[in-house]
């Protein structure tokens, strides 16, 4: 197999890599029949020289590669006909911004394998950047608290060499007695919880969080059972909820009266109830003033109505005025301050790439060597040689219509 590492062409530029130089070298030493070629790039977190030092070939032309690996979406005009690609396509929710790319994939008879769809036999994702999204998102949350209270100022993680250097910034902290609600229990939320634990913020139960005040900063972490309910159920039924989320109601309302800060790290789609509405945000006792929306679904198709647009690493925060339902300056008494960066791991690209590459090497690439084929790869293949696969036929209107 000849593997090509793509240069990230989507704007804003992403500096992460699916495989680090040392991981490329390891793969070729372990499997002498594997060759890896890297497209040159000036803005990667690992330089061309670092790949060359590990004897990895650099080549602009990847047309003779069997498998092309990227991170983010590949612009339609950069796609090579007839090739097999693996990257985060962000198409399975029929995302409008990627419709042109999806149609180009079909027109050019490309095979697309999506990292997001790679799952084990229990349906759990086997590879993701989510943990680092959670870590960086939680750090942004604390940074925003500093701006809002004027008690401390942290450098942004993008300005730190790595996570170890970013942790030194935490010596500046002077946190108020703030209450943080964290949604979700998956990779993203666990990454955020890890960051809050590193900081030393005390974790409390959802009940205590809602009905008590504290003389120190605290956070609580909510699973589905804490956030959704069905009237006739005495006990939350997780299987039923995941099968029929549209039959459930949101139980988040009490947390809007108890929390100062919200970190959103849970998966959401249109069938799932929203956390709160624009009208509820206008209530006098709506307490949340800082929101880190790591999930970053954009309104109106969003669980958080004030996630108006995706912010950027260069310009990470914006203010929302609930009374007028409009954007405003950040960190003012009447503002709700938003962070909604959709490529958070790119603030710590070397750490995030190292973790991701380890998962790719140990859990994904071996699937290509299975003599009888791989059900994991098959189920993650959205398009095969220009045709939508059976599990993704629900996307036909999106993929084939003008």
C-alpha positions as CSV (number, residue, x, y, z in Angstrom):
1,X,0.0,0.0,0.0
2,X,1.1,3.5,-0.8
3,X,-0.3,6.1,1.5
4,X,-0.4,9.8,0.8
5,X,-0.6,12.5,3.5
6,X,-2.6,15.4,2.2
7,X,-1.8,19.0,2.7
8,X,-4.8,20.6,4.5
9,X,-6.4,23.0,2.0
10,X,-9.6,24.0,3.7
11,X,-9.6,27.6,5.0
12,X,-8.9,28.6,7.7
13,X,-5.8,26.4,7.5
14,X,-5.5,23.4,9.8
15,X,-2.0,22.5,10.9
16,X,-2.8,19.0,12.2
17,X,-1.7,15.7,10.6
18,X,-3.2,12.2,10.6
19,X,0.3,10.7,11.1
20,X,3.3,12.3,12.7
21,X,6.8,11.8,11.2
22,X,7.8,9.2,13.7
23,X,4.5,7.3,13.2
24,X,5.2,7.3,9.4
25,X,8.6,5.9,10.0
26,X,7.3,3.3,12.4
27,X,4.7,2.1,9.9
28,X,7.2,1.7,7.1
29,X,9.7,-0.2,9.3
30,X,7.0,-2.5,10.6
31,X,5.5,-3.1,7.2
32,X,8.2,-2.9,4.5
33,X,5.5,-3.2,1.8
34,X,4.0,0.2,2.9
35,X,5.3,3.4,1.5
36,X,4.2,6.9,2.8
37,X,4.5,10.1,0.8
38,X,3.7,13.5,2.2
39,X,2.6,16.6,0.3
40,X,4.9,19.5,1.2
41,X,3.3,22.2,3.4
42,X,4.6,25.4,5.1
43,X,1.9,25.6,7.9
44,X,1.8,22.1,9.4
45,X,2.6,21.6,13.0
46,X,5.3,19.2,11.9
47,X,7.6,20.8,9.4
48,X,8.7,19.3,6.0
49,X,12.2,19.0,7.6
50,X,10.8,16.9,10.4
51,X,9.3,14.4,7.9
52,X,12.5,14.5,5.8
53,X,14.6,13.7,9.0
54,X,12.6,10.5,9.3
55,X,13.3,9.7,5.6
56,X,9.7,10.3,4.6
57,X,9.4,11.2,0.9
58,X,7.9,14.6,0.0
59,X,6.0,14.9,-3.2
60,X,3.4,17.4,-4.5
61,X,1.9,14.7,-6.8
62,X,-0.1,12.0,-4.9
63,X,-1.9,10.5,-7.9
64,X,-0.1,7.1,-7.6
65,X,-1.1,6.6,-3.9
66,X,-3.7,3.9,-2.9
67,X,-5.0,5.7,0.1
68,X,-5.0,9.5,0.8
69,X,-5.2,10.6,4.4
70,X,-6.3,14.0,5.6
71,X,-7.9,15.6,8.6
72,X,-10.5,18.2,7.5
73,X,-12.7,18.3,4.3
74,X,-10.9,18.4,1.0
75,X,-12.0,21.2,-1.4
76,X,-13.9,19.9,-4.4
77,X,-11.3,21.1,-6.9
78,X,-8.5,19.4,-5.1
79,X,-10.1,15.9,-5.2
80,X,-8.3,13.3,-7.4
81,X,-10.6,11.1,-9.4
82,X,-10.8,7.4,-8.6
83,X,-8.9,7.6,-5.3
84,X,-9.8,6.3,-1.8
85,X,-9.8,9.1,0.8
86,X,-10.1,9.1,4.5
87,X,-10.9,12.3,6.4
88,X,-13.6,14.0,8.4
89,X,-16.1,14.9,5.7
90,X,-18.8,16.5,7.9
91,X,-21.5,15.3,5.5
92,X,-23.5,12.7,7.5
93,X,-25.9,15.4,8.8
94,X,-26.2,16.7,5.2
95,X,-24.1,19.8,6.1
96,X,-24.9,22.4,3.4
97,X,-21.4,23.8,3.3
98,X,-20.0,20.4,2.1
99,X,-22.7,19.5,-0.5
100,X,-20.4,20.7,-3.4
101,X,-17.6,18.5,-2.1
102,X,-19.9,15.4,-1.7
103,X,-21.2,15.9,-5.3
104,X,-17.6,16.1,-6.6
105,X,-16.7,12.9,-4.8
106,X,-19.6,11.1,-6.6
107,X,-18.8,12.7,-9.9
108,X,-15.1,11.7,-9.7
109,X,-16.0,8.2,-8.7
110,X,-14.1,8.5,-5.4
111,X,-14.3,6.2,-2.4
112,X,-14.8,8.1,0.9
113,X,-14.2,6.6,4.3
114,X,-15.1,9.0,7.1
115,X,-13.2,8.8,10.5
116,X,-16.4,9.8,12.3
117,X,-18.1,6.6,11.1
118,X,-15.4,4.2,12.2
119,X,-17.0,2.3,15.0
120,X,-16.4,-1.0,16.9
121,X,-18.9,-3.8,17.3
122,X,-20.7,-1.9,20.1
123,X,-21.1,1.2,17.9
124,X,-18.5,3.2,19.8
125,X,-16.2,5.4,17.7
126,X,-12.6,4.1,17.5
127,X,-10.8,7.3,16.4
128,X,-11.4,11.0,17.2
129,X,-9.8,14.3,18.1
130,X,-12.7,14.8,20.6
131,X,-10.6,14.6,23.8
132,X,-8.4,17.4,22.7
133,X,-11.4,19.5,21.6
134,X,-12.7,19.1,25.2
135,X,-9.4,20.0,26.8
136,X,-9.0,23.1,24.7
137,X,-12.6,24.1,25.0
138,X,-12.5,23.9,28.8
139,X,-9.3,26.0,28.8
140,X,-11.1,28.6,26.7
141,X,-13.9,28.5,29.3
142,X,-11.6,29.4,32.1
143,X,-9.9,32.0,30.0
144,X,-13.3,33.7,29.3
145,X,-14.0,33.7,33.1
146,X,-10.7,35.6,33.5
147,X,-11.7,38.2,30.9
148,X,-15.2,38.6,32.3
149,X,-14.1,39.0,35.9
150,X,-10.7,40.8,35.2
151,X,-9.1,38.6,37.8
152,X,-6.5,36.9,35.5
153,X,-5.5,36.7,31.9
154,X,-4.3,33.5,30.2
155,X,-2.5,33.1,27.0
156,X,-4.4,31.2,24.3
157,X,-3.3,27.6,23.9
158,X,-2.4,28.3,20.2
159,X,0.4,30.5,21.6
160,X,1.9,27.7,23.7
161,X,4.3,25.1,22.2
162,X,2.3,22.2,23.7
163,X,0.0,21.1,26.5
164,X,2.8,21.1,29.1
165,X,3.6,24.7,28.4
166,X,-0.1,25.6,28.5
167,X,-0.4,24.1,32.0
168,X,2.1,26.6,33.3
169,X,-0.5,29.4,32.5
170,X,-2.7,27.9,35.1
171,X,-0.4,29.3,37.8
172,X,-2.0,32.7,37.0
173,X,-5.5,31.5,38.0
174,X,-7.6,33.4,40.6
175,X,-11.0,31.8,40.1
176,X,-14.2,33.2,41.6
177,X,-16.8,30.9,43.2
178,X,-18.2,30.1,39.8
179,X,-20.5,27.1,38.9
180,X,-19.9,25.3,35.7
181,X,-22.3,22.8,34.0
182,X,-20.7,20.3,31.6
183,X,-22.9,18.4,29.2
184,X,-22.1,14.9,28.0
185,X,-20.0,11.9,29.0
186,X,-18.2,11.1,25.7
187,X,-14.6,11.9,24.6
188,X,-15.2,15.6,24.3
189,X,-16.8,15.9,27.7
190,X,-14.2,13.7,29.3
191,X,-11.5,15.8,27.9
192,X,-13.2,18.9,29.3
193,X,-13.6,17.2,32.7
194,X,-10.0,16.2,32.7
195,X,-9.0,19.9,32.1
196,X,-11.3,21.0,35.0
197,X,-9.8,18.4,37.2
198,X,-6.2,19.5,36.3
199,X,-7.2,23.0,37.3
200,X,-8.5,21.6,40.6
201,X,-12.2,22.5,40.3
202,X,-14.3,20.4,42.6
203,X,-16.9,18.1,40.9
204,X,-20.3,17.9,42.6
205,X,-23.5,15.9,41.8
206,X,-26.1,17.5,39.5
207,X,-28.6,17.7,42.5
208,X,-26.2,19.5,44.8
209,X,-25.2,21.7,41.9
210,X,-28.8,22.8,41.3
211,X,-29.8,23.3,44.9
212,X,-26.7,24.6,46.7
213,X,-24.2,27.4,46.5
214,X,-20.5,26.9,47.3
215,X,-17.6,28.9,48.6
216,X,-15.3,27.5,45.9
217,X,-15.5,27.0,42.1
218,X,-17.4,23.7,41.2
219,X,-18.6,21.8,38.2
220,X,-21.1,19.1,37.5
221,X,-21.2,16.7,34.5
222,X,-24.6,15.7,33.0
223,X,-25.3,12.5,31.1
224,X,-28.5,11.9,29.1
225,X,-30.4,10.8,32.1
226,X,-29.8,14.2,33.8
227,X,-30.9,16.2,30.8
228,X,-33.9,14.4,29.2
229,X,-37.1,12.8,30.5
230,X,-40.3,11.2,29.3
231,X,-43.4,11.8,31.4
232,X,-44.6,8.2,31.7
233,X,-41.1,6.8,32.6
234,X,-40.2,6.2,36.2
235,X,-36.6,5.5,35.3
236,X,-34.6,6.8,32.4
237,X,-34.3,4.2,29.6
238,X,-31.1,4.9,27.7
239,X,-31.8,2.5,24.8
240,X,-35.3,4.0,24.3
241,X,-33.9,7.5,24.4
242,X,-31.2,6.8,21.8
243,X,-33.9,5.2,19.5
244,X,-36.5,7.9,20.0
245,X,-35.0,11.1,21.3
246,X,-37.9,13.1,19.7
247,X,-40.3,11.6,22.3
248,X,-38.3,13.2,25.2
249,X,-38.3,16.6,26.9
250,X,-35.4,18.7,28.1
251,X,-34.7,18.6,31.8
252,X,-32.0,21.3,31.6
253,X,-34.1,24.2,32.6
254,X,-33.1,24.2,36.4
255,X,-29.5,24.4,35.4
256,X,-30.1,27.7,33.6
257,X,-31.0,29.1,37.0
258,X,-28.0,27.5,38.8
259,X,-25.0,27.7,36.5
260,X,-22.8,30.7,35.7
261,X,-21.0,28.8,33.0
262,X,-21.9,26.1,30.4
263,X,-19.6,23.8,28.5
264,X,-21.5,21.9,25.8
265,X,-19.8,18.7,24.7
266,X,-22.6,16.3,23.8
267,X,-23.7,15.1,20.4
268,X,-26.9,16.7,19.1
269,X,-29.2,16.3,16.1
270,X,-32.6,17.8,15.2
271,X,-34.6,15.1,16.9
272,X,-33.1,15.9,20.3
273,X,-34.7,18.6,22.5
274,X,-32.8,21.9,22.8
275,X,-31.3,22.8,26.2
276,X,-33.2,26.1,26.4
277,X,-34.9,28.6,24.1
278,X,-34.3,32.3,23.2
279,X,-37.4,33.2,25.2
280,X,-36.0,31.4,28.3
281,X,-32.7,33.3,27.9
282,X,-34.7,36.5,28.4
283,X,-35.9,35.5,31.8
284,X,-34.5,37.6,34.7
285,X,-33.1,34.6,36.5
286,X,-31.4,33.0,33.5
287,X,-27.9,32.9,35.1
288,X,-25.5,31.5,32.4
289,X,-23.2,34.2,31.2
290,X,-20.4,32.2,29.6
291,X,-20.9,29.3,27.1
292,X,-18.2,27.2,25.5
293,X,-20.1,25.3,22.7
294,X,-17.6,22.7,21.8
295,X,-20.3,20.7,19.8
296,X,-20.7,23.9,17.7
297,X,-24.0,23.2,15.9
298,X,-25.1,26.5,14.3
299,X,-28.5,28.0,14.9
300,X,-31.3,27.5,13.9
301,X,-30.2,23.8,13.8
302,X,-28.6,24.0,17.2
303,X,-29.1,22.9,20.8
304,X,-28.0,26.4,21.9
305,X,-29.9,29.2,20.2
306,X,-27.1,31.8,20.7
307,X,-24.5,29.7,18.7
308,X,-25.0,32.1,15.8
309,X,-21.9,31.2,13.9
310,X,-18.6,29.3,14.3
311,X,-15.9,31.5,15.8
312,X,-12.2,31.0,14.9
313,X,-8.9,30.5,16.7
314,X,-7.9,34.0,15.6
315,X,-11.2,35.5,16.9
316,X,-12.5,33.0,19.4
317,X,-15.3,34.9,21.3
318,X,-18.4,36.9,20.5
319,X,-21.2,38.4,22.7
320,X,-24.9,37.7,22.4
321,X,-27.6,40.0,23.7
322,X,-30.6,37.9,24.7
323,X,-33.2,40.7,25.0
324,X,-32.6,41.9,21.4
325,X,-31.4,38.5,20.1
326,X,-28.4,40.1,18.5
327,X,-24.7,40.1,18.6
328,X,-22.9,42.5,20.9
329,X,-19.5,43.2,22.5
330,X,-18.1,40.5,24.8
331,X,-17.6,40.6,28.5
332,X,-20.2,43.2,29.4
333,X,-22.8,42.8,32.2
334,X,-25.6,42.2,29.7
335,X,-23.7,39.9,27.3
336,X,-23.7,36.2,27.1
337,X,-20.2,35.4,26.0
338,X,-19.8,32.6,23.4
339,X,-16.9,30.4,22.3
340,X,-17.8,28.2,19.3
341,X,-14.6,27.2,17.6
342,X,-15.1,24.3,15.3
343,X,-11.4,23.1,15.1
344,X,-10.3,23.4,18.7
345,X,-7.7,20.6,18.6
346,X,-5.8,22.8,16.2
347,X,-4.7,25.0,19.1
348,X,-2.6,22.1,20.4
349,X,-1.9,20.4,17.0
350,X,1.2,18.4,17.9
351,X,-0.3,16.8,21.0
352,X,-3.6,16.2,19.2
353,X,-2.0,14.7,16.1
354,X,0.2,12.4,18.2
355,X,-2.9,11.0,19.9
356,X,-4.9,10.7,16.7
357,X,-2.0,9.0,14.8
358,X,-1.6,6.4,17.6
359,X,-5.3,5.5,17.2
360,X,-4.9,5.4,13.4
361,X,-1.9,3.1,13.6
362,X,-3.2,0.7,16.2
363,X,-7.0,0.6,15.4
364,X,-7.7,1.7,11.8
365,X,-4.8,1.0,9.4
366,X,-4.6,-2.7,10.4
367,X,-8.2,-3.1,9.1
368,X,-6.8,-2.6,5.5
369,X,-4.7,-5.7,5.9
370,X,-7.5,-8.1,6.7
371,X,-7.7,-10.8,4.1
372,X,-11.5,-11.2,4.2
373,X,-12.1,-7.4,4.3
374,X,-13.1,-5.2,7.2
375,X,-16.7,-4.6,8.4
376,X,-15.4,-1.6,10.3
377,X,-14.1,0.0,7.1
378,X,-17.2,-1.1,5.1
379,X,-19.6,0.6,7.5
380,X,-17.5,3.8,7.5
381,X,-17.5,4.0,3.7
382,X,-20.0,6.7,2.7
383,X,-19.3,6.5,-1.0
384,X,-17.7,3.6,-2.9
385,X,-16.4,4.4,-6.4
386,X,-18.8,7.3,-6.7
387,X,-21.9,5.5,-5.4
388,X,-23.6,6.1,-2.0
389,X,-23.3,3.0,0.2
390,X,-26.5,1.4,1.6
391,X,-26.2,2.9,5.1
392,X,-26.0,6.4,3.6
393,X,-28.7,6.3,1.0
394,X,-30.7,8.7,3.3
395,X,-28.3,11.3,1.9
396,X,-29.4,10.8,-1.7
397,X,-31.3,14.1,-2.0
398,X,-28.2,15.9,-0.6
399,X,-25.7,14.0,-2.7
400,X,-27.4,13.9,-6.1
401,X,-29.7,17.0,-6.2
402,X,-28.5,20.3,-7.7
